[in-house]
Amino acid sequence: MPSAKRQPREHLPLPDFCRLPALFTLLVVGALTVTVMWLAPDTRFGWRGYSVGMLFVAWLAVLVTLTLCKAQPWLQRLSGAMPYAGVWLAIVLIVIAASAVARWMDATLGMALIHGGYEQFVRDNALIAALLGAAMLRYFYVLAQWQLRLAAAARAQVAALQARIRPHFLFNSMNTVAALVRLDPDAAERTVEDLSELFRAALGEHRSGDGTLGEELNLVERYLAIEQLRLGERLRVRRELEGLPPDFPLPRLLLQPLVENAVRHGIQPRREGGEILLAGRCEQGMLWIEIANPLPEQPSPGGHGLGLDNVRQRVAYRYGARARVDAGPQGERFVVRLRLPLEAARHG
């Protein structure tokens, strides 16, 4: 039974009424409603009535948002479709109460801003709130379902990424360890430890949720340490990572596959090797991460495409429209740039 109660909350999530998008949606819908009523051919609204209506809608939007924000933890505990029914009922009741108060104040103060009788004003506003509330909640529901499907697809891709252990990397790493056992036992032990950490992450020991930027960079360093032993002086790494927030929330296995692609497609095919750039900075509320590698003399089969598509989809799901992943040749290098909003550290 407990699992049955949790399932509806997972499949019928409420919008976050404590954040600005919900308030903005209510303001826009209310403003459009007042504008349409003002533009109707038989309207009794003038500029004064339009201004009063916009002020009333703004007050209602703030009042509804604050109320639903405070009530959201209680609403989320309801089962089935009851959270949405509770939100709809709360919107209608708040509009009825606010309309009654506004009509009483208008009559008491003699402002004559509201036309029609007391009951008619409250009834009309309640009917409008019921219709618009149902439409908005339907929009939020469809949006939530789309986000859940996107999240499921992202989790499936993470699982596929974690399950994908490149055989050639495993064999090369084990050959490196075998060669080091007699020549440098300490280096062989460090390599085994690095390899074990990589495989723990790849096999999903830490699940597929968020890690931190510091943990992901540590995983990248372990991977590069293994490849450094194999490729020697052919692999050169330039790091420009000063001032990055180590606790910034980052999906697991986001950067390591990009660095692995850089080694596989940019360093390994070149006889003379090359330099990989790992750079990062915080600027204008965004975290910028750049991974660059030299272009091979001849394109590698497969390229960077599959891994980049996975990264783009995971970044879009986790950070929203403000995040970007740009990738492509620039001069003699292939450059991948990630732009992630720093505010994710507060809402992660």
C-alpha positions as CSV (number, residue, x, y, z in Angstrom):
1,M,0.0,0.0,0.0
2,P,2.7,2.6,0.7
3,S,4.2,2.1,-2.8
4,A,0.7,2.6,-4.2
5,K,0.4,5.9,-2.5
6,R,3.8,7.1,-3.7
7,Q,3.1,6.2,-7.3
8,P,0.3,8.8,-8.0
9,R,2.6,11.6,-6.6
10,E,5.3,10.5,-9.0
11,H,2.9,10.5,-12.0
12,L,0.8,13.5,-11.0
13,P,3.4,16.1,-9.9
14,L,2.2,19.6,-9.0
15,P,4.0,22.6,-10.5
16,D,6.3,24.4,-8.0
17,F,4.1,27.3,-6.9
18,C,7.0,28.7,-4.8
19,R,9.0,29.7,-7.9
20,L,8.5,32.6,-10.3
21,P,7.3,30.7,-13.4
22,A,4.0,29.8,-11.6
23,L,3.4,33.4,-10.6
24,F,4.3,34.6,-14.1
25,T,1.8,32.2,-15.6
26,L,-1.0,33.3,-13.4
27,L,-0.2,37.0,-14.1
28,V,-0.2,36.4,-17.9
29,V,-3.4,34.4,-17.9
30,G,-5.2,37.0,-15.7
31,A,-3.9,39.9,-17.7
32,L,-5.0,38.3,-21.0
33,T,-8.5,37.7,-19.5
34,V,-8.9,41.3,-18.5
35,T,-7.7,42.5,-21.8
36,V,-10.1,40.2,-23.8
37,M,-13.0,41.4,-21.6
38,W,-11.9,45.1,-22.2
39,L,-11.7,44.6,-26.0
40,A,-15.2,42.9,-26.2
41,P,-17.6,44.9,-28.3
42,D,-20.3,45.4,-25.6
43,T,-17.9,46.0,-22.7
44,R,-18.5,48.6,-20.1
45,F,-14.9,48.9,-19.2
46,G,-13.0,52.1,-19.8
47,W,-9.4,52.8,-19.2
48,R,-10.1,53.2,-15.5
49,G,-11.9,49.9,-15.3
50,Y,-9.1,48.2,-17.3
51,S,-6.5,49.6,-14.8
52,V,-8.6,48.4,-11.8
53,G,-9.0,45.0,-13.4
54,M,-5.3,44.6,-14.0
55,L,-4.6,45.6,-10.4
56,F,-7.2,43.2,-9.1
57,V,-5.7,40.3,-11.2
58,A,-2.2,41.1,-10.0
59,W,-3.4,41.0,-6.4
60,L,-5.2,37.7,-7.0
61,A,-2.2,36.1,-8.7
62,V,0.1,37.0,-5.8
63,L,-2.5,35.8,-3.2
64,V,-3.1,32.5,-5.1
65,T,0.6,31.8,-5.6
66,L,1.5,32.5,-1.9
67,T,-1.4,30.3,-0.7
68,L,-0.5,27.4,-2.9
69,C,3.1,27.7,-2.1
70,K,2.4,27.3,1.6
71,A,-0.2,24.5,1.0
72,Q,2.0,22.6,-1.5
73,P,3.5,20.1,1.0
74,W,0.0,19.2,2.2
75,L,-1.4,19.0,-1.3
76,Q,1.5,16.7,-2.4
77,R,0.4,14.2,0.3
78,L,-2.9,13.6,-1.4
79,S,-3.3,10.6,-3.7
80,G,-4.5,10.1,-7.3
81,A,-5.7,13.3,-9.0
82,M,-6.6,14.9,-5.6
83,P,-3.6,17.3,-5.6
84,Y,-4.9,18.9,-8.8
85,A,-8.5,18.9,-7.5
86,G,-7.2,20.6,-4.3
87,V,-5.4,23.3,-6.2
88,W,-8.4,24.0,-8.4
89,L,-10.7,24.2,-5.4
90,A,-8.2,26.5,-3.6
91,I,-8.1,28.8,-6.6
92,V,-11.9,29.1,-6.8
93,L,-12.3,29.7,-3.1
94,I,-9.5,32.3,-3.0
95,V,-11.1,34.2,-5.9
96,I,-14.6,34.0,-4.3
97,A,-13.2,35.4,-1.0
98,A,-11.1,38.1,-2.7
99,S,-14.0,39.2,-4.9
100,A,-16.3,39.5,-1.9
101,V,-13.7,41.6,-0.1
102,A,-13.1,43.8,-3.2
103,R,-16.8,44.3,-3.7
104,W,-17.4,45.2,-0.1
105,M,-14.5,47.7,0.0
106,D,-15.7,49.3,-3.2
107,A,-19.2,49.7,-1.7
108,T,-18.0,50.9,1.7
109,L,-15.6,53.5,0.3
110,G,-18.0,54.6,-2.4
111,M,-15.4,54.3,-5.2
112,A,-17.9,52.9,-7.7
113,L,-15.2,51.0,-9.5
114,I,-17.1,47.7,-9.7
115,H,-20.3,47.5,-11.7
116,G,-23.1,45.0,-11.1
117,G,-24.5,43.6,-7.9
118,Y,-22.6,41.9,-5.1
119,E,-23.6,38.4,-5.9
120,Q,-23.2,38.8,-9.7
121,F,-19.6,40.1,-9.3
122,V,-18.6,37.2,-7.0
123,R,-20.4,34.6,-9.2
124,D,-18.9,35.8,-12.5
125,N,-15.4,35.9,-11.0
126,A,-15.8,32.4,-9.5
127,L,-17.0,31.1,-12.9
128,I,-14.0,32.6,-14.7
129,A,-11.6,31.3,-12.1
130,A,-13.1,27.8,-12.3
131,L,-12.7,27.7,-16.1
132,L,-9.3,29.3,-16.3
133,G,-8.0,27.3,-13.3
134,A,-9.0,24.0,-15.0
135,A,-7.3,25.1,-18.2
136,M,-4.1,26.1,-16.5
137,L,-4.0,22.9,-14.4
138,R,-4.5,20.9,-17.5
139,Y,-1.5,22.7,-19.1
140,F,0.6,22.1,-15.9
141,Y,-0.4,18.4,-16.0
142,V,0.6,17.9,-19.6
143,L,3.8,19.7,-19.0
144,A,4.6,17.6,-16.0
145,Q,3.8,14.4,-18.0
146,W,6.2,15.5,-20.7
147,Q,8.9,16.2,-18.1
148,L,8.4,12.8,-16.5
149,R,8.8,11.1,-19.9
150,L,11.9,13.2,-20.6
151,A,13.3,12.2,-17.1
152,A,12.6,8.5,-17.9
153,A,14.4,8.8,-21.2
154,A,17.3,10.6,-19.5
155,R,17.5,7.8,-16.8
156,A,17.5,5.2,-19.5
157,Q,20.3,6.9,-21.4
158,V,22.3,7.2,-18.2
159,A,21.8,3.5,-17.5
160,A,22.9,2.7,-21.0
161,L,25.9,5.0,-20.6
162,Q,26.8,3.3,-17.3
163,A,26.4,-0.1,-18.9
164,R,28.6,0.8,-21.8
165,I,32.1,-0.2,-20.7
166,R,34.4,0.1,-23.7
167,P,36.2,-3.3,-24.1
168,H,39.3,-1.7,-25.6
169,F,39.7,0.6,-22.6
170,L,39.4,-2.3,-20.2
171,F,41.9,-4.4,-22.1
172,N,44.4,-1.5,-22.5
173,S,44.1,-0.7,-18.8
174,M,44.6,-4.3,-17.7
175,N,47.7,-4.6,-20.0
176,T,49.0,-1.4,-18.5
177,V,48.6,-2.8,-15.0
178,A,50.2,-6.1,-16.0
179,A,53.2,-4.2,-17.4
180,L,53.6,-2.1,-14.2
181,V,53.3,-4.9,-11.7
182,R,57.0,-5.7,-11.9
183,L,58.4,-2.4,-13.0
184,D,56.4,-0.1,-10.7
185,P,54.2,-1.8,-8.2
186,D,53.0,1.5,-6.6
187,A,51.9,2.8,-10.0
188,A,50.1,-0.5,-10.7
189,E,48.3,-0.2,-7.4
190,R,47.2,3.4,-8.1
191,T,46.0,2.4,-11.6
192,V,43.9,-0.4,-10.2
193,E,42.4,2.0,-7.7
194,D,41.6,4.5,-10.4
195,L,40.2,1.8,-12.6
196,S,37.9,0.6,-9.8
197,E,36.6,4.1,-9.2
198,L,35.8,4.4,-12.9
199,F,34.0,1.1,-13.0
200,R,32.0,1.9,-9.8
201,A,30.7,5.0,-11.5
202,A,30.1,3.2,-14.8
203,L,28.2,0.3,-13.1
204,G,26.0,2.8,-11.2
205,E,27.1,2.2,-7.6
206,H,26.2,5.8,-6.9
207,R,23.0,5.6,-8.9
208,S,22.1,8.0,-11.7
209,G,21.2,11.2,-9.8
210,D,23.3,14.3,-9.4
211,G,26.8,14.3,-8.2
212,T,29.0,17.3,-7.9
213,L,31.4,19.1,-10.2
214,G,34.3,18.2,-7.8
215,E,33.4,14.5,-7.9
216,E,33.2,14.5,-11.7
217,L,36.5,16.3,-12.1
218,N,38.0,13.7,-9.7
219,L,36.7,10.9,-12.0
220,V,38.1,12.7,-15.0
221,E,41.5,12.9,-13.3
222,R,41.5,9.2,-12.5
223,Y,40.6,8.4,-16.2
224,L,43.4,10.7,-17.4
225,A,45.9,9.1,-15.0
226,I,45.2,5.7,-16.5
227,E,45.5,6.9,-20.1
228,Q,48.6,8.9,-19.2
229,L,50.4,5.6,-18.3
230,R,49.3,4.1,-21.6
231,L,50.0,7.0,-23.9
232,G,52.9,8.6,-22.1
233,E,54.1,11.8,-23.6
234,R,51.6,11.6,-26.4
235,L,48.9,12.8,-24.0
236,R,49.4,16.3,-22.7
237,V,46.7,17.9,-20.6
238,R,46.3,21.6,-19.9
239,R,44.1,22.5,-17.0
240,E,42.5,25.9,-16.5
241,L,40.0,25.2,-13.7
242,E,40.6,27.8,-11.1
243,G,37.7,29.2,-9.1
244,L,35.1,26.6,-9.9
245,P,32.5,25.7,-7.3
246,P,33.2,22.0,-6.3
247,D,29.8,21.5,-4.9
248,F,27.9,22.5,-8.1
249,P,25.3,19.8,-8.8
250,L,26.3,17.9,-12.0
251,P,24.7,14.7,-13.5
252,R,27.0,11.8,-13.0
253,L,29.2,10.7,-15.9
254,L,28.6,13.9,-17.7
255,L,32.2,15.1,-18.3
256,Q,34.2,11.9,-18.2
257,P,32.7,10.5,-21.4
258,L,33.5,13.8,-23.2
259,V,37.1,13.6,-22.0
260,E,37.2,9.9,-23.1
261,N,36.0,11.0,-26.5
262,A,38.7,13.7,-26.7
263,V,41.4,11.1,-26.0
264,R,39.9,8.4,-28.3
265,H,39.3,10.7,-31.3
266,G,41.8,13.5,-30.8
267,I,44.9,11.9,-29.2
268,Q,44.9,8.2,-29.9
269,P,44.8,8.4,-33.8
270,R,47.7,10.9,-33.9
271,R,51.2,9.5,-33.9
272,E,52.6,12.6,-32.2
273,G,49.7,12.8,-29.8
274,G,48.4,16.2,-28.7
275,E,47.1,18.4,-26.0
276,I,43.7,18.2,-24.3
277,L,42.4,21.4,-22.8
278,L,40.2,21.3,-19.7
279,A,38.9,24.8,-18.9
280,G,36.2,26.2,-16.7
281,R,35.1,29.6,-15.3
282,C,32.2,31.3,-13.7
283,E,30.9,34.3,-15.5
284,Q,27.6,36.3,-15.6
285,G,25.7,33.8,-13.5
286,M,26.8,30.8,-15.7
287,L,29.4,28.0,-15.3
288,W,31.4,27.5,-18.4
289,I,33.2,24.3,-19.1
290,E,35.3,23.7,-22.2
291,I,37.0,20.4,-23.4
292,A,39.1,20.7,-26.5
293,N,41.3,18.2,-28.4
294,P,43.2,18.4,-31.7
295,L,41.4,17.2,-34.8
296,P,42.7,13.8,-36.1
297,E,44.4,13.8,-39.5
298,Q,41.5,11.6,-40.7
299,P,38.1,11.5,-39.1
300,S,37.5,8.7,-36.6
301,P,34.6,6.3,-37.3
302,G,31.7,7.3,-35.1
303,G,33.1,10.7,-34.1
304,H,31.7,12.5,-31.1
305,G,28.0,12.3,-32.1
306,L,26.5,9.7,-29.8
307,G,28.1,10.9,-26.6
308,L,27.3,14.6,-27.4
309,D,23.6,13.8,-28.1
310,N,23.4,12.1,-24.7
311,V,25.1,15.1,-23.0
312,R,22.8,17.6,-24.7
313,Q,19.6,15.7,-23.7
314,R,20.8,15.3,-20.1
315,V,21.8,18.9,-19.8
316,A,18.5,20.2,-21.3
317,Y,16.5,18.0,-18.8
318,R,18.6,18.9,-15.8
319,Y,19.2,22.7,-16.3
320,G,16.4,23.8,-18.7
321,A,16.5,26.3,-21.6
322,R,19.2,28.5,-20.2
323,A,21.8,25.7,-20.5
324,R,23.7,25.0,-23.7
325,V,26.1,22.5,-25.1
326,D,28.0,23.7,-28.2
327,A,30.4,21.4,-30.1
328,G,32.3,21.5,-33.3
329,P,35.6,22.1,-35.0
330,Q,37.3,25.4,-34.4
331,G,40.4,25.8,-36.4
332,E,42.6,22.7,-35.7
333,R,40.7,21.7,-32.6
334,F,37.4,20.0,-31.7
335,V,35.8,22.0,-28.9
336,V,32.9,21.1,-26.6
337,R,31.5,24.0,-24.4
338,L,29.0,23.6,-21.7
339,R,27.1,26.6,-20.3
340,L,25.2,25.8,-17.1
341,P,23.2,28.2,-14.9
342,L,24.8,28.7,-11.5
343,E,21.4,29.0,-9.9
344,A,21.1,25.2,-10.3
345,A,23.3,25.0,-7.2
346,R,20.5,26.7,-5.2
347,H,17.7,24.6,-6.7
348,G,19.5,21.3,-7.0
